[in-house]
Amino acid sequence: VAEKIADQYETGMVGEFQFKGKTEKTPVFSLRGPKAAGDELAFEQAMIGRDAELDRAATALTPLAEGRNGGLLMIWGDPGIGKTRFLAAVKDRLAGSAEVIVLSADSILRKSMNPFVNFFERFFDQGDADSPEEKKRRFEKRWDAVIAKIPPSAQEVVAELSRTHSFLGALIGIEWKDSLYEKLDAKGRFENTLYAVKEFLKALSLIHPVAIALDDVQWLDID
């Protein structure tokens, strides 16, 4: 059962136990909860048509593979025409040359910084059913992995990330006692959250080229 649900649920091995009728011990697993949301631009079916537009988009983003600014690419069209599907194809085309960060605006929730909250929950592998301790453990694990990859020449970025560490955590519901986040008022928290997000994206771009995909910009919240 644990193997069959591995794509959708987190399980943890409890141990191996001897059961009646079995000659060898059997591994036993506990169910921890559903996995964090996966890639929002995952489609099983291949895209049909739009080859010319896809080639134009790939050409426009060529500078990314060369370590240069790729500028801005806008995908415009009427509702239901397939913009998100096309964006997924662009993302697939960029695979190997750039990491694509997907920020999808929610037409219903429209909460402050909602696209970033969703992205960071996926990035830091946060599950709805995880305990606060498990969420912190996963956050710190991915955080340390990013810090370790930042080039030695960019220590000022590392310093700013260390300073704003608690603000990124708070953005996805993780808090530390006596952290800088807890010591500031609402205005200070919001301003430093913006710095934290900016600095984290900058850090990722120092590790490898990054493309930020904003999906459904018409639903973006003011923040």
Secondary structure, 3 states (H helix, E strand, C coil): CCCCCCCCEEEEEEEEECCCCCCCCEEEEEEEEECCCCCCCCCCCCCCCCHHHHHHHHHHCHHHHCCCCCCCCCCCCCCCCCHHHHHHHHHHHHCCCCEEEEEECCCCCCCCCHHHHHHHHHHCCCCCCCCHHHHHHHHHHHHHHHHHHCCHHHHHHHHHHHHCHHHHHHHCCCCCCCCHHHHCCHHHHHHHHHHHHHHHHHHHHHHCCEEEEEECHHHCCCC
